[in-house]
């Protein structure tokens, strides 16, 4: 069995601010499933993030919405190059995010990370499996 798409849902305070942040760093919006309660950010042909207002998010779960100082999930995105990794993190920081840690270079894998404007953690990576140590 294999899934053919992934939709990650994350709570946010402000849909328009979130939409602006993600489009400013280079991602597009699926307008067909975006409204005042949710914005669908297209990460790739098969990866989508639904940023949902906290109030509306609460209708999907009886658990409390994290208050911004807790980590429920870290999302990792694999990119095609080290340059793309840094370009995304740099753009995120320029648009209000903050860098989580210094970039990590393992030779065969490179990662950089940030906390977005809503407090969600993002690890942006590039890996060359042919260079992975045995």
Secondary structure, 3 states (H helix, E strand, C coil): CCCCCEEEEEEECCHHHHHHHHHHCCCEECHHHCCCCEEEEECCCCEEEEEEEHHHHCCCCCCCCCCCCCCCCEEEEECCCHHHHHHHHHHHHHCCCEEEEEEEECCCEEEEEEECCCCCEEEEEEECHHHCCC
